[in-house]
Amino acid sequence: MHVALLRSVNLGKQRKVSMAALRALFADLGYPGARTYIQSGNVVFAAPGEDEAALVVKLRAAIEAMTGFEVAVVVRSAAAWEEAVRACPFDPGAVNVAAAFLGAEPRPEGLAALRARDFGAERWAVVGRTLYQTVPDGVKNVRLSHALIERQLGCPATVRNWRTVLAVGEMLRPPAG
């Protein structure tokens, strides 16, 4: 199982992507049974034997052809998603947490530049290709923004709140029984 995370869709009147159309597109691409979670572009699908990089290229092209606009896509395998949940350095029960799933390894000089900045009460850490951040004032008021993450780290990123991270994780698990 894999999850495809679409960045910046359905946030306003522009860049609308129907989840039904997205599921149909995945079926047309050979991934029948794809499931979506909420309207922000989280797609869980089976793609046995395909690697993340090839899936990103294929999905970006197909989504752009369908929508008429470019959409950044980050893909994780079920195992990588589980590892990202386990690796969270913060206690989501004690503080609001968001995870920025990175499309590549972050640039070391970008990490150094972020470490040199003051983000007030927000804390952050990178583990592999995931940037975890505390969001004490909510994701809409973050100082370490999505745009800053991408600009400093030099790679695409898409942010999900911890509730979404856990819900997608449940979707990636095989059915019990």
URJO-V353538 format. One record per residue. N is the residue number from 1. RES is the residue in three letters. SS is DSSP state (H for helix, E for strand, C for the rest). PHI is phi in whole degrees, 0 to 359 (* if undefined). D_LAST is the distance of its C-alpha to the last C-alpha in Angstrom with 2 decimals. Layout:
n=N res=RES ss=SS phi=PHI d_last=D_LAST
n=N res=RES ss=SS phi=PHI d_last=D_LAST
//
This chain:
n=1 res=MET ss=C phi=* d_last=17.52
n=2 res=HIS ss=E phi=224 d_last=20.74
n=3 res=VAL ss=E phi=234 d_last=22.36
n=4 res=ALA ss=E phi=252 d_last=25.87
n=5 res=LEU ss=E phi=248 d_last=27.99
n=6 res=LEU ss=E phi=267 d_last=31.09
n=7 res=ARG ss=C phi=267 d_last=34.05
n=8 res=SER ss=C phi=58 d_last=36.26
n=9 res=VAL ss=C phi=247 d_last=35.13
n=10 res=ASN ss=C phi=58 d_last=35.46
n=11 res=LEU ss=C phi=265 d_last=37.45
n=12 res=GLY ss=C phi=200 d_last=40.47
n=13 res=LYS ss=C phi=282 d_last=42.14
n=14 res=GLN ss=C phi=260 d_last=42.13
n=15 res=ARG ss=C phi=57 d_last=39.42
n=16 res=LYS ss=C phi=281 d_last=37.25
n=17 res=VAL ss=C phi=225 d_last=34.11
n=18 res=SER ss=C phi=288 d_last=32.12
n=19 res=MET ss=H phi=291 d_last=28.36
n=20 res=ALA ss=H phi=296 d_last=28.11
n=21 res=ALA ss=H phi=294 d_last=30.69
n=22 res=LEU ss=H phi=294 d_last=28.91
n=23 res=ARG ss=H phi=298 d_last=25.64
n=24 res=ALA ss=H phi=296 d_last=27.89
n=25 res=LEU ss=H phi=299 d_last=29.66
n=26 res=PHE ss=H phi=299 d_last=26.54
n=27 res=ALA ss=H phi=298 d_last=25.68
n=28 res=ASP ss=H phi=298 d_last=29.30
n=29 res=LEU ss=C phi=278 d_last=29.02
n=30 res=GLY ss=C phi=101 d_last=26.22
n=31 res=TYR ss=C phi=238 d_last=23.20
n=32 res=PRO ss=C phi=295 d_last=21.74
n=33 res=GLY ss=C phi=83 d_last=18.98
n=34 res=ALA ss=C phi=300 d_last=20.56
n=35 res=ARG ss=E phi=237 d_last=19.90
n=36 res=THR ss=E phi=247 d_last=22.52
n=37 res=TYR ss=E phi=234 d_last=22.71
n=38 res=ILE ss=C phi=47 d_last=25.94
n=39 res=GLN ss=C phi=269 d_last=29.21
n=40 res=SER ss=C phi=267 d_last=30.02
n=41 res=GLY ss=C phi=85 d_last=28.59
n=42 res=ASN ss=E phi=244 d_last=25.15
n=43 res=VAL ss=E phi=237 d_last=23.32
n=44 res=VAL ss=E phi=260 d_last=19.90
n=45 res=PHE ss=E phi=206 d_last=19.81
n=46 res=ALA ss=C phi=262 d_last=18.94
n=47 res=ALA ss=C phi=217 d_last=22.06
n=48 res=PRO ss=C phi=303 d_last=21.37
n=49 res=GLY ss=C phi=79 d_last=24.49
n=50 res=GLU ss=C phi=260 d_last=26.45
n=51 res=ASP ss=C phi=270 d_last=27.94
n=52 res=GLU ss=H phi=300 d_last=28.43
n=53 res=ALA ss=H phi=297 d_last=32.20
n=54 res=ALA ss=H phi=294 d_last=32.15
n=55 res=LEU ss=H phi=296 d_last=29.58
n=56 res=VAL ss=H phi=301 d_last=31.82
n=57 res=VAL ss=H phi=299 d_last=34.85
n=58 res=LYS ss=H phi=298 d_last=33.20
n=59 res=LEU ss=H phi=291 d_last=31.66
n=60 res=ARG ss=H phi=302 d_last=34.86
n=61 res=ALA ss=H phi=296 d_last=36.99
n=62 res=ALA ss=H phi=292 d_last=34.82
n=63 res=ILE ss=H phi=292 d_last=34.54
n=64 res=GLU ss=H phi=296 d_last=38.28
n=65 res=ALA ss=H phi=297 d_last=39.05
n=66 res=MET ss=H phi=286 d_last=37.04
n=67 res=THR ss=H phi=264 d_last=38.42
n=68 res=GLY ss=C phi=87 d_last=41.82
n=69 res=PHE ss=C phi=221 d_last=41.40
n=70 res=GLU ss=C phi=284 d_last=40.11
n=71 res=VAL ss=C phi=230 d_last=36.85
n=72 res=ALA ss=C phi=289 d_last=35.85
n=73 res=VAL ss=E phi=230 d_last=32.28
n=74 res=VAL ss=E phi=242 d_last=30.40
n=75 res=VAL ss=E phi=240 d_last=27.27
n=76 res=ARG ss=E phi=226 d_last=24.81
n=77 res=SER ss=E phi=284 d_last=21.93
n=78 res=ALA ss=H phi=301 d_last=18.63
n=79 res=ALA ss=H phi=296 d_last=19.84
n=80 res=ALA ss=H phi=294 d_last=23.22
n=81 res=TRP ss=H phi=295 d_last=21.89
n=82 res=GLU ss=H phi=301 d_last=19.98
n=83 res=GLU ss=H phi=296 d_last=23.24
n=84 res=ALA ss=H phi=297 d_last=25.26
n=85 res=VAL ss=H phi=294 d_last=23.39
n=86 res=ARG ss=H phi=296 d_last=23.87
n=87 res=ALA ss=C phi=278 d_last=27.47
n=88 res=CYS ss=C phi=303 d_last=28.70
n=89 res=PRO ss=C phi=277 d_last=31.92
n=90 res=PHE ss=C phi=249 d_last=32.24
n=91 res=ASP ss=C phi=266 d_last=30.62
n=92 res=PRO ss=C phi=298 d_last=29.11
n=93 res=GLY ss=C phi=281 d_last=29.22
n=94 res=ALA ss=C phi=254 d_last=32.98
n=95 res=VAL ss=C phi=211 d_last=34.09
n=96 res=ASN ss=C phi=294 d_last=33.09
n=97 res=VAL ss=E phi=234 d_last=31.75
n=98 res=ALA ss=E phi=233 d_last=31.57
n=99 res=ALA ss=E phi=235 d_last=30.57
n=100 res=ALA ss=E phi=260 d_last=32.62
n=101 res=PHE ss=E phi=274 d_last=30.77
n=102 res=LEU ss=E phi=268 d_last=33.57
n=103 res=GLY ss=C phi=280 d_last=34.05
n=104 res=ALA ss=C phi=199 d_last=35.80
n=105 res=GLU ss=C phi=295 d_last=36.93
n=106 res=PRO ss=C phi=290 d_last=39.38
n=107 res=ARG ss=C phi=290 d_last=43.08
n=108 res=PRO ss=H phi=302 d_last=44.43
n=109 res=GLU ss=H phi=292 d_last=47.54
n=110 res=GLY ss=H phi=290 d_last=45.48
n=111 res=LEU ss=H phi=298 d_last=43.61
n=112 res=ALA ss=H phi=297 d_last=47.03
n=113 res=ALA ss=H phi=295 d_last=48.37
n=114 res=LEU ss=H phi=294 d_last=45.55
n=115 res=ARG ss=H phi=298 d_last=46.09
n=116 res=ALA ss=C phi=279 d_last=49.74
n=117 res=ARG ss=C phi=263 d_last=49.04
n=118 res=ASP ss=C phi=258 d_last=48.75
n=119 res=PHE ss=C phi=249 d_last=45.80
n=120 res=GLY ss=C phi=62 d_last=46.79
n=121 res=ALA ss=C phi=284 d_last=44.00
n=122 res=GLU ss=C phi=288 d_last=41.32
n=123 res=ARG ss=C phi=238 d_last=39.86
n=124 res=TRP ss=E phi=210 d_last=38.09
n=125 res=ALA ss=E phi=204 d_last=36.79
n=126 res=VAL ss=E phi=249 d_last=35.61
n=127 res=VAL ss=E phi=232 d_last=32.94
n=128 res=GLY ss=C phi=63 d_last=32.63
n=129 res=ARG ss=C phi=253 d_last=32.36
n=130 res=THR ss=E phi=229 d_last=31.45
n=131 res=LEU ss=E phi=256 d_last=34.10
n=132 res=TYR ss=E phi=260 d_last=33.03
n=133 res=GLN ss=E phi=217 d_last=35.46
n=134 res=THR ss=E phi=276 d_last=36.04
n=135 res=VAL ss=C phi=230 d_last=37.14
n=136 res=PRO ss=C phi=299 d_last=38.91
n=137 res=ASP ss=C phi=255 d_last=40.62
n=138 res=GLY ss=C phi=89 d_last=37.70
n=139 res=VAL ss=H phi=292 d_last=36.94
n=140 res=LYS ss=H phi=284 d_last=39.79
n=141 res=ASN ss=H phi=245 d_last=42.35
n=142 res=VAL ss=C phi=289 d_last=41.45
n=143 res=ARG ss=C phi=272 d_last=44.29
n=144 res=LEU ss=C phi=271 d_last=42.15
n=145 res=SER ss=C phi=279 d_last=41.42
n=146 res=HIS ss=H phi=305 d_last=39.31
n=147 res=ALA ss=H phi=298 d_last=42.59
n=148 res=LEU ss=H phi=293 d_last=43.94
n=149 res=ILE ss=H phi=302 d_last=40.84
n=150 res=GLU ss=H phi=297 d_last=41.13
n=151 res=ARG ss=H phi=296 d_last=44.89
n=152 res=GLN ss=H phi=287 d_last=45.03
n=153 res=LEU ss=H phi=272 d_last=42.14
n=154 res=GLY ss=C phi=70 d_last=43.03
n=155 res=CYS ss=C phi=208 d_last=39.62
n=156 res=PRO ss=C phi=297 d_last=37.55
n=157 res=ALA ss=E phi=212 d_last=35.35
n=158 res=THR ss=E phi=222 d_last=33.16
n=159 res=VAL ss=E phi=257 d_last=32.45
n=160 res=ARG ss=E phi=229 d_last=29.46
n=161 res=ASN ss=E phi=287 d_last=29.38
n=162 res=TRP ss=H phi=295 d_last=26.90
n=163 res=ARG ss=H phi=300 d_last=24.98
n=164 res=THR ss=H phi=293 d_last=24.42
n=165 res=VAL ss=H phi=304 d_last=23.55
n=166 res=LEU ss=H phi=291 d_last=20.71
n=167 res=ALA ss=H phi=295 d_last=19.50
n=168 res=VAL ss=H phi=295 d_last=19.58
n=169 res=GLY ss=H phi=302 d_last=17.75
n=170 res=GLU ss=H phi=297 d_last=14.79
n=171 res=MET ss=H phi=294 d_last=15.03
n=172 res=LEU ss=H phi=281 d_last=15.11
n=173 res=ARG ss=C phi=284 d_last=11.81
n=174 res=PRO ss=C phi=295 d_last=9.03
n=175 res=PRO ss=C phi=299 d_last=6.48
n=176 res=ALA ss=C phi=288 d_last=3.73
n=177 res=GLY ss=C phi=104 d_last=0.00
//
